[in-house]
Amino acid sequence: MDSDRPNADGSLNEQGSRATALLRGKVVDRVFRHSNGEVGLEFTDGTRLFADAQGGVLEVSITGGAES
């Protein structure tokens, strides 16, 4: 299964699990276009998730906010 295939940053499943844990219970306040090819989600506690698709590679980062 593709989601089990390892990459340079570790398994995709592990990355997904970490993102799920960081975002569990958070409420989306707004969705916005951060830049060309990138979308941002801002949560009510100030946490932000950025998803950037450039050159066929998806990068996701999660920043700030309070822990739930």
C-alpha positions as CSV (number, residue, x, y, z in Angstrom):
1,M,0.0,0.0,0.0
2,D,1.4,3.4,-0.9
3,S,0.7,5.0,2.5
4,D,3.0,2.4,4.1
5,R,5.9,3.2,1.7
6,P,8.8,4.9,3.6
7,N,10.3,8.1,2.3
8,A,13.3,10.3,3.4
9,D,11.3,11.7,6.3
10,G,10.0,8.4,7.6
11,S,6.8,6.5,6.8
12,L,3.8,8.4,5.5
13,N,1.6,6.7,8.1
14,E,3.8,8.0,10.9
15,Q,3.7,11.5,9.5
16,G,-0.1,11.3,9.2
17,S,-0.4,9.9,12.8
18,R,1.7,12.8,14.2
19,A,-0.5,15.4,12.3
20,T,-3.6,13.7,13.5
21,A,-2.4,13.9,17.1
22,L,-1.4,17.5,16.8
23,L,-4.8,18.5,15.3
24,R,-7.2,16.3,17.2
25,G,-10.0,18.3,18.8
26,K,-9.1,21.5,17.1
27,V,-11.8,23.6,15.2
28,V,-11.1,25.3,11.9
29,D,-11.6,29.0,12.0
30,R,-10.7,29.8,8.4
31,V,-9.2,28.4,5.2
32,F,-7.0,30.7,3.1
33,R,-4.6,30.7,0.2
34,H,-1.2,31.4,1.7
35,S,0.7,31.5,-1.7
36,N,0.6,29.9,-5.1
37,G,0.2,26.2,-4.7
38,E,-0.3,26.5,-0.9
39,V,-3.4,26.5,1.2
40,G,-3.6,27.3,4.9
41,L,-6.0,26.3,7.6
42,E,-6.2,28.4,10.8
43,F,-7.7,26.9,13.9
44,T,-9.5,28.7,16.7
45,D,-6.6,28.3,19.1
46,G,-4.1,29.9,16.6
47,T,-2.7,26.7,15.2
48,R,-2.0,26.8,11.5
49,L,-1.6,24.0,9.0
50,F,0.0,24.7,5.6
51,A,-0.2,22.3,2.7
52,D,2.1,23.1,-0.2
53,A,2.1,21.1,-3.5
54,Q,5.1,22.0,-5.6
55,G,6.7,19.7,-8.3
56,G,4.5,16.7,-7.4
57,V,5.6,16.7,-3.7
58,L,3.2,17.5,-0.9
59,E,4.7,19.3,2.1
60,V,2.6,19.8,5.3
61,S,3.6,22.0,8.2
62,I,1.8,22.7,11.5
63,T,2.7,25.7,13.6
64,G,1.8,27.6,16.7
65,G,-1.4,27.4,18.8
66,A,-2.2,26.0,22.2
67,E,-2.0,22.3,22.9
68,S,-5.4,20.7,23.4
